[in-house]
Amino acid sequence: MSNTPETRYAKSGDFHIAYQVIGNGPFDLVFIPGFISTVEYCWEDPRLAHFYRRLASFARLILFDKRGTGMSDPVPVDQLPTLEQRMDDVRAVMDAVGSKRAALVGVSEGGPLGVMFSATHPDRVSAMVIIAGFARIAWAPDHPFGAPADLYDGMLKRMAEGWGQGVLISAFAPSLKEDAAARELWGRMQRRASSPGAAVAVMRMAYEIDCRAILSAVRVPTLILHRREDRMISIEHGRYLAREIPGAQYVELPGIDHFFFTGDSDAYLDHVEEFLTGERHASESDRVLATIVFADIVGSTERAAELGDARWHALLDSYYGVVRRQLARFKGREIDTAGDGFFASFDGPARAIRCAAAVISGARLLGLELRVGVHTGECEVMGEKIGGIAVHTGARVAAQAHPGEVLVSSTVKDLVAGSGLAFQDRGRHTLKGVPGEWRLYAFESETS
């Protein structure tokens, strides 16, 4: 299974719709995103990537960005596509990948689109799952659990003012409201997925959606999943869908997050897999102890400008050659080489430190200076990738390192006691987005 699927484009009328395909399971699964998405960003967020990889473990997963968002063609904010036009986009993507029939998983605003597509094209839908969805957001006398217009307008005002900075994470994922790293990831997704004006316009359009009248026309097997304390779309919306869609199965789950990929996302995934396949397998995700190494080139921007693109890329190739030789020597595993740094994992902290020191020496022969951070902690394993707070901590330790320095957390120092590695105390530090204070140590030498 590819780690980063290729992005392609399907033609829907005059618009290009970005899509990706991952996995080779026995049936097709089209994932319908919420109000914004961007298919390439999702692989940078470990939680989101885990969710998609788990779906791709039992199906051929088809991802796409709705027109006007992500990598699909933009549209004027006053001409956002209707549900009918977005339904055309789903069909165009399915046709482009040769999918005659697929299961649908729609989240949040993707729920109404899934409902309309399933009711209109039942021959092309084998089953439908709606996660944290709704038929109508807006309050009405016959829809008392909907959101009042003044409250919704207030939320949109906040969204417009703080877009791109992780605004409203406390509403979409309250479990992460104090997590600076998660806020940073959400802010990055906002910037890549939509402009502030377009995001607000999409949310205004969502407020106007009302698919209640067609729920009874759904004739495909349907599963409704909703968290009991969802702060954005209340549980009553999920209960309403379950009552009105004929034969729908309904499961309420504990949790407060509206985002499908935060909180206990595997609880969602377990139910989706069992509903669509008849079986529930253990999550591919596992938690293991690993030592994380992050390295960055000091002054890379200035050096790249000095050398020019061609010579800079040639130098980077030589640098990555040094990195990979040392990773092979010290039994490390390359996780990523995005930008001008590298991210690797080891099953032993002493080998990680020795590898980091060797890479610094090799890079110095090329005229490059590195700063390196090392941390050991429990990581979430998701296929070929790893994530979790230990990974964030390793990156933040690296950010504190001086040029030419291997900086390690106290956890690492304690674990290598007796290995002959000597350190200098660098004092206590606050690491951005990581709770508490951390005592850090600079690797000095090997004494034996």
Summary of the structure (lengths in Angstrom):
residues: 448
radius of gyration: 24.1
end to end distance: 43.5
largest distance: 78.3
contacts: 1562
relative contact order: 0.10
helix: 42%
strand: 26%
